[in-house]
Amino acid sequence: MSVVRRALILATSAALLAACSPSPAPSTPNGAGAPAATSITELDYYADEQGSAAWQKILDTCATQTGIKIERQKVPTSQMLPKVLQSASSKTLPNLLFTDNPTLQQVAATGALTPLSDYGITTDGLYPSIVKAGTYQDKVYGVAPGVNGLALIYNKDLLQAAGVEPPKTWEELKAASAKLTKDGKYGLAFSAVPSEEGTWQFLPFFWSNGAELSQLDSAQSTQALQYVTDLVNSGSASKSVVTWNQNDVADQFVGGNAAMMINGSWNIARLDEQKALHYGVVPIPVPQAGGKPVVALGGEVGTVPVTSGPAQQAAGKVLSCILSDPTMVEWSKAHAYIPSKTTVAEKFGTDQPAMQAFVAEVGTARSRTAELGEKYPKVSQALADAIQAALTGKTPVDQALKAAQQASGS
């Protein structure tokens, strides 16, 4: 056989083999084309019994729908951010992470998160403020299936006995709190502990009065803190607010020691368990009639950390399930949250009357990190310290806020 003929035969055989053999999968980002992952790890901080059970049900639902096993981990709220930042540094984050929305910017700044657009997750139909809460440097890294917020919750029987209507303005709240303070009971209860919890409770007064986090010692900020301080100094609110967390506030309200409280939607299930308690919920009062309260968005955002390609895609699939309309509603019902999509939330408020005030507030609510991004935690702590100093009488309001502005570095 000639060399030329042999070469032709070999070339033809090679071509036939190539045509019959499967082509290698192209290399694509995020593991597309790689074998699909059948399990993922997930981390959250729903450590309380009720919240943990409700969240587990959501994970079980999406595990069934996607066919992906979810290995859940949970830690107390106070341990979440340190654990996440440490895991980001060591590249040992879980495949799916649910974290408090103000921490997203800080985590995203480490480069540990992936844009949700990588998984076909869009922000269509979401409240703009919810989109901002999950955005870092113009990319969406987290989306919440539902959010929570604060409102004014009142004891219907106590207000009726005192001839008091649920207040809508600061002046009405001041008058109502004073009239309802008697027989060892306070008109109003709220939390002012020196942490993010205290700042979160003060922000509706701060923002609704036109104050901004970039200028803690503005006239609007000073007026808002003076208003809250006067409620305590007048005796309409207990001096113990500086030590009460939000659970303590709910205890005071349920125990009949406060006629009204500023608190969150997550308390609704607990209030419903008190058969002798008749309560109502209205938006937080505003400085002037006709205004709308500006509350801070609460709740957790779902993120997909940088891990491995197939696991990232699987986590994105599970997150898509969690963000679907039916799952949003299921989660919101179980944990007294407000669905993140406007149309879903509006129907939810109609179906759940006790949640209507919270739904009404989401439209004007603000993300705590929208203005300052990853600088927010430092500013929040400075403001919390100022609130504490003013309410305890340690420092006049204006001086406390000037010190806060200096400490914040904003």
C-alpha positions as CSV (number, residue, x, y, z in Angstrom):
1,M,0.0,0.0,0.0
2,S,1.4,3.4,-1.0
3,V,2.2,5.9,1.6
4,V,-0.2,8.4,0.0
5,R,-3.1,5.8,0.0
6,R,-2.3,4.8,3.6
7,A,-2.4,8.5,4.6
8,L,-5.8,9.0,2.9
9,I,-7.2,6.0,4.7
10,L,-6.0,7.1,8.1
11,A,-7.3,10.6,7.5
12,T,-10.7,9.3,6.4
13,S,-10.9,7.0,9.5
14,A,-10.0,9.9,11.8
15,A,-12.7,12.0,10.3
16,L,-15.3,9.3,10.7
17,L,-14.3,8.7,14.3
18,A,-14.6,12.5,15.0
19,A,-18.0,12.6,13.5
20,C,-19.3,9.7,15.5
21,S,-17.8,10.8,18.8
22,P,-19.6,13.2,21.2
23,S,-18.2,16.7,21.2
24,P,-16.7,17.9,24.6
25,A,-19.0,20.3,26.4
26,P,-17.9,23.9,25.9
27,S,-16.4,25.6,28.9
28,T,-19.1,28.0,30.2
29,P,-19.2,30.2,33.3
30,N,-21.0,29.2,36.5
31,G,-20.8,25.5,35.7
32,A,-23.4,25.5,32.8
33,G,-22.9,22.2,30.9
34,A,-21.3,20.5,33.9
35,P,-23.2,17.7,35.8
36,A,-26.0,19.2,37.8
37,A,-25.6,19.4,41.6
38,T,-28.1,17.4,43.5
39,S,-27.6,19.1,46.9
40,I,-26.6,22.5,48.3
41,T,-25.8,24.0,51.6
42,E,-27.8,26.9,53.0
43,L,-27.2,29.3,55.9
44,D,-29.8,31.6,57.7
45,Y,-30.4,33.0,61.2
46,Y,-33.9,31.9,61.8
47,A,-33.0,30.5,65.2
48,D,-36.3,31.1,67.1
49,E,-38.7,28.1,67.1
50,Q,-41.5,29.7,65.1
51,G,-39.3,31.4,62.5
52,S,-37.1,28.3,62.1
53,A,-40.1,26.0,61.5
54,A,-41.6,28.4,59.0
55,W,-38.4,28.7,57.1
56,Q,-37.8,25.0,57.1
57,K,-41.2,24.5,55.5
58,I,-40.2,26.9,52.7
59,L,-36.9,25.0,52.1
60,D,-38.8,21.7,52.1
61,T,-41.2,23.0,49.5
62,C,-38.4,24.2,47.2
63,A,-36.4,21.0,47.7
64,T,-39.4,19.0,46.5
65,Q,-40.0,21.3,43.5
66,T,-36.4,21.4,42.4
67,G,-35.3,18.0,43.3
68,I,-32.3,19.5,45.1
69,K,-31.5,18.5,48.6
70,I,-30.9,21.4,50.9
71,E,-28.5,21.0,53.9
72,R,-29.5,23.8,56.2
73,Q,-27.3,25.5,58.8
74,K,-28.5,28.2,61.1
75,V,-26.8,30.5,63.6
76,P,-28.1,33.2,66.0
77,T,-28.5,36.7,64.5
78,S,-25.6,38.2,66.4
79,Q,-23.2,35.5,65.0
80,M,-24.3,35.8,61.4
81,L,-22.2,38.6,60.0
82,P,-18.9,37.6,61.7
83,K,-19.4,34.1,60.4
84,V,-20.2,35.2,56.9
85,L,-17.2,37.6,56.7
86,Q,-14.9,34.9,58.0
87,S,-16.3,32.3,55.6
88,A,-16.0,34.8,52.8
89,S,-12.3,35.3,53.6
90,S,-11.7,31.5,53.7
91,K,-13.9,30.9,50.7
92,T,-16.1,28.5,52.7
93,L,-19.5,30.2,52.3
94,P,-22.6,28.0,51.8
95,N,-24.1,27.7,48.4
96,L,-27.2,29.7,49.4
97,L,-27.1,32.5,52.0
98,F,-29.9,34.4,53.6
99,T,-28.7,37.5,55.5
100,D,-30.1,40.7,57.0
101,N,-30.5,43.1,54.2
102,P,-28.3,45.9,55.6
103,T,-25.3,43.5,55.6
104,L,-25.5,42.7,52.0
105,Q,-23.4,45.6,50.8
106,Q,-20.6,44.7,53.3
107,V,-20.6,41.0,52.1
108,A,-20.8,41.9,48.4
109,A,-17.8,44.3,48.8
110,T,-15.7,41.2,49.6
111,G,-16.4,39.8,46.2
112,A,-18.0,36.7,47.7
113,L,-21.4,37.0,46.0
114,T,-22.5,36.5,42.5
115,P,-25.0,38.7,40.5
116,L,-28.5,37.1,40.5
117,S,-28.8,37.8,36.8
118,D,-26.4,34.9,36.3
119,Y,-29.3,32.6,37.3
120,G,-32.1,34.3,35.3
121,I,-33.5,36.0,38.4
122,T,-35.0,39.4,37.6
123,T,-36.3,42.3,39.7
124,D,-39.5,42.6,37.6
125,G,-42.5,43.7,39.8
126,L,-40.5,44.2,43.0
127,Y,-40.8,47.3,45.1
128,P,-37.9,49.6,44.1
129,S,-36.7,49.9,47.7
130,I,-36.3,46.2,47.9
131,V,-34.2,46.2,44.7
132,K,-32.0,48.9,46.2
133,A,-31.6,46.9,49.4
134,G,-30.1,44.0,47.3
135,T,-27.9,46.1,45.0
136,Y,-24.2,46.8,45.2
137,Q,-22.3,48.8,42.6
138,D,-25.3,48.7,40.2
139,K,-25.6,44.9,40.3
140,V,-28.3,42.9,42.2
141,Y,-26.7,40.4,44.5
142,G,-29.7,39.7,46.8
143,V,-33.5,39.6,46.7
144,A,-35.9,39.1,49.6
145,P,-38.9,36.9,49.2
146,G,-40.6,39.1,51.8
147,V,-39.9,42.1,54.0
148,N,-41.0,43.3,57.4
149,G,-41.4,46.7,58.9
150,L,-42.7,48.7,61.9
151,A,-46.1,50.1,62.6
152,L,-48.1,51.4,65.5
153,I,-49.9,48.6,67.3
154,Y,-52.6,49.6,69.8
155,N,-54.9,48.0,72.4
156,K,-58.4,48.7,71.1
157,D,-60.0,48.3,74.5
158,L,-57.7,50.8,76.3
159,L,-58.0,53.4,73.6
160,Q,-61.8,53.1,73.5
161,A,-62.0,53.4,77.3
162,A,-59.9,56.5,77.1
163,G,-61.8,58.0,74.2
164,V,-58.7,58.0,72.1
165,E,-58.6,57.5,68.3
166,P,-55.5,55.8,66.8
167,P,-53.1,58.7,66.2
168,K,-52.0,59.7,62.7
169,T,-49.7,62.6,63.4
170,W,-46.9,63.3,65.9
171,E,-49.2,65.8,67.8
172,E,-51.9,63.2,68.0
173,L,-49.4,60.5,69.2
174,K,-48.1,62.8,71.9
175,A,-51.6,63.6,73.1
176,A,-52.8,60.0,73.0
177,S,-49.7,58.7,74.8
178,A,-50.2,61.2,77.6
179,K,-53.9,60.4,78.0
180,L,-53.3,56.7,78.0
181,T,-50.5,56.9,80.6
182,K,-52.2,56.1,84.0
183,D,-52.6,53.5,86.6
184,G,-49.0,52.3,86.2
185,K,-49.5,51.8,82.4
186,Y,-47.6,53.8,79.8
187,G,-49.2,55.2,76.7
188,L,-46.4,54.1,74.4
189,A,-43.6,51.5,74.3
190,F,-40.7,51.2,71.9
191,S,-37.1,49.9,71.8
192,A,-34.1,52.3,72.1
193,V,-31.3,49.9,72.9
194,P,-27.8,51.1,71.8
195,S,-27.6,48.9,68.7
196,E,-29.0,48.6,65.2
197,E,-32.3,47.6,66.9
198,G,-32.6,51.0,68.5
199,T,-31.6,52.8,65.3
200,W,-34.1,50.8,63.3
201,Q,-36.9,51.8,65.7
202,F,-36.0,55.5,65.5
203,L,-35.6,55.7,61.7
204,P,-39.3,56.1,61.0
205,F,-39.3,59.3,63.0
206,F,-35.9,60.4,61.6
207,W,-36.7,59.8,57.9
208,S,-40.4,60.9,58.1
209,N,-39.1,64.3,59.3
210,G,-36.8,64.7,56.3
211,A,-33.5,63.8,58.0
212,E,-30.8,61.9,56.1
213,L,-28.1,59.5,57.4
214,S,-25.4,61.6,55.8
215,Q,-26.1,64.5,58.2
216,L,-27.1,63.1,61.6
217,D,-27.0,66.5,63.3
218,S,-29.4,68.3,60.9
219,A,-32.3,70.4,62.1
220,Q,-34.7,67.6,61.0
221,S,-32.8,64.9,62.9
222,T,-32.6,67.1,66.0
223,Q,-36.3,67.7,65.9
224,A,-37.1,64.0,65.5
225,L,-34.9,62.9,68.4
226,Q,-36.2,65.7,70.6
227,Y,-39.7,64.6,69.9
228,V,-38.9,61.0,71.0
229,T,-36.9,62.2,74.0
230,D,-39.9,64.4,75.2
231,L,-42.1,61.3,75.1
232,V,-39.8,59.7,77.6
233,N,-39.2,62.8,79.7
234,S,-42.9,63.5,80.0
235,G,-43.5,59.9,81.3
236,S,-45.6,58.9,78.4
237,A,-43.0,56.2,77.6
238,S,-41.0,54.4,80.2
239,K,-37.3,55.3,80.8
240,S,-36.7,51.6,80.4
241,V,-37.0,51.8,76.6
242,V,-33.2,52.2,76.6
243,T,-32.9,48.6,77.8
244,W,-35.9,47.0,76.1
245,N,-35.4,45.1,72.9
246,Q,-38.3,44.6,70.6
247,N,-39.3,41.3,72.3
248,D,-39.4,43.2,75.6
249,V,-41.6,45.8,74.1
250,A,-44.0,43.1,72.9
251,D,-44.0,41.6,76.4
252,Q,-45.0,45.0,77.9
253,F,-47.8,45.4,75.4
254,V,-49.2,41.8,75.8
255,G,-48.9,42.2,79.6
256,G,-51.1,45.3,79.4
257,N,-48.4,47.7,80.6
258,A,-48.4,49.8,77.4
259,A,-51.5,50.9,75.5
260,M,-49.5,51.3,72.2
261,M,-46.2,50.1,70.8
262,I,-43.9,50.6,67.9
263,N,-43.1,47.1,66.7
264,G,-42.8,44.8,63.8
265,S,-45.1,42.6,61.8
266,W,-43.5,39.4,63.1
267,N,-45.4,39.9,66.3
268,I,-48.8,39.4,64.7
269,A,-48.9,35.7,65.3
270,R,-48.1,36.2,68.9
271,L,-50.8,38.8,69.4
272,D,-53.3,36.5,67.7
273,E,-52.6,33.9,70.4
274,Q,-53.8,36.3,73.1
275,K,-57.6,35.7,72.8
276,A,-58.4,38.4,75.4
277,L,-56.3,41.0,73.5
278,H,-58.0,43.1,70.9
279,Y,-55.5,45.0,68.9
280,G,-55.3,47.2,65.9
281,V,-52.5,48.3,63.6
282,V,-52.0,51.6,61.8
283,P,-49.0,53.2,60.1
284,I,-46.5,55.0,62.3
285,P,-47.7,58.6,62.9
286,V,-46.0,61.4,60.8
287,P,-45.0,64.9,61.6
288,Q,-47.8,66.6,59.7
289,A,-51.3,65.5,58.5
290,G,-51.3,64.1,55.0
291,G,-47.7,62.9,55.1
292,K,-46.6,59.3,54.7
293,P,-44.3,57.4,57.1
294,V,-40.9,56.4,55.9
295,V,-39.9,53.2,57.6
296,A,-36.8,51.0,57.2
297,L,-37.1,47.8,55.3
298,G,-36.5,44.7,57.4
299,G,-36.0,41.2,56.3
300,E,-33.5,38.9,54.7
301,V,-32.1,38.8,51.2
302,G,-31.3,35.6,49.4
303,T,-27.8,35.5,47.8
304,V,-25.7,33.0,45.9
305,P,-22.1,33.1,47.1
306,V,-19.1,32.1,44.9
307,T,-18.6,28.4,45.5
308,S,-18.5,25.9,42.6
309,G,-20.2,26.1,39.3
310,P,-22.8,23.3,39.5
311,A,-23.7,24.1,43.1
312,Q,-24.1,27.8,42.2
313,Q,-26.5,26.9,39.5
314,A,-28.4,24.6,41.9
315,A,-28.6,27.4,44.5
316,G,-29.8,29.8,41.9
317,K,-32.6,27.3,41.0
318,V,-33.6,27.0,44.7
319,L,-33.6,30.8,45.1
320,S,-35.8,31.2,42.1
321,C,-38.3,28.8,43.7
322,I,-38.1,30.8,47.0
323,L,-38.8,34.0,45.1
324,S,-41.8,32.6,43.2
325,D,-45.2,34.2,43.9
326,P,-46.7,31.2,45.7
327,T,-43.7,30.7,47.9
328,M,-43.6,34.4,48.7
329,V,-47.2,34.2,49.9
330,E,-46.5,31.0,51.9
331,W,-43.5,32.6,53.7
332,S,-45.3,35.9,54.3
333,K,-48.3,34.1,55.9
334,A,-46.1,31.9,58.1
335,H,-43.8,34.7,59.3
336,A,-46.0,37.8,59.0
337,Y,-43.8,39.4,56.2
338,I,-44.9,41.4,53.2
339,P,-44.4,39.8,49.8
340,S,-41.7,41.7,47.8
341,K,-43.8,42.0,44.6
342,T,-46.2,44.9,44.5
343,T,-49.2,43.1,43.1
344,V,-48.7,40.1,45.3
345,A,-48.3,42.4,48.4
346,E,-51.5,44.3,47.6
347,K,-53.6,41.2,47.4
348,F,-51.9,39.8,50.5
349,G,-52.9,43.0,52.5
350,T,-56.5,42.6,51.4
351,D,-56.5,38.9,52.4
352,Q,-54.7,39.6,55.7
353,P,-56.3,42.8,57.3
354,A,-53.8,42.9,60.2
355,M,-51.0,43.3,57.7
356,Q,-52.6,46.1,55.7
357,A,-50.8,48.9,57.5
358,F,-47.4,47.2,57.0
359,V,-48.2,46.7,53.3
360,A,-49.2,50.4,53.0
361,E,-45.8,51.4,54.4
362,V,-43.7,49.4,52.0
363,G,-44.3,51.7,49.1
364,T,-42.5,54.6,50.9
365,A,-40.1,52.4,52.9
366,R,-36.3,52.9,52.5
367,S,-33.4,50.6,52.4
368,R,-31.0,51.4,55.2
369,T,-28.0,51.0,52.9
370,A,-29.3,52.8,49.8
371,E,-27.7,56.1,50.8
372,L,-24.5,55.0,52.5
373,G,-23.8,51.4,51.3
374,E,-21.3,49.5,53.3
375,K,-20.7,52.6,55.5
376,Y,-24.2,52.2,57.1
377,P,-23.2,50.0,60.1
378,K,-20.8,52.7,61.5
379,V,-23.4,55.5,61.0
380,S,-26.1,53.3,62.6
381,Q,-24.1,52.7,65.7
382,A,-23.2,56.4,66.0
383,L,-26.9,57.2,65.8
384,A,-27.9,54.5,68.3
385,D,-25.4,55.9,70.8
386,A,-26.8,59.4,70.3
387,I,-30.4,58.1,71.0
388,Q,-29.2,56.4,74.1
389,A,-27.3,59.5,75.4
390,A,-30.4,61.7,74.8
391,L,-33.0,59.4,76.3
392,T,-30.9,58.8,79.4
393,G,-30.4,62.5,79.9
394,K,-26.6,62.1,79.7
395,T,-26.3,64.6,76.8
396,P,-28.6,67.2,75.3
397,V,-30.1,66.1,72.0
398,D,-28.2,68.6,69.8
399,Q,-24.9,67.7,71.4
400,A,-25.5,64.0,71.2
401,L,-26.2,64.2,67.5
402,K,-23.2,66.4,66.8
403,A,-21.0,63.8,68.5
404,A,-22.7,61.1,66.4
405,Q,-22.0,63.0,63.2
406,Q,-18.3,63.3,64.1
407,A,-18.2,59.6,65.1
408,S,-19.9,58.4,62.0
409,G,-17.3,59.9,59.7
410,S,-19.9,60.5,57.0
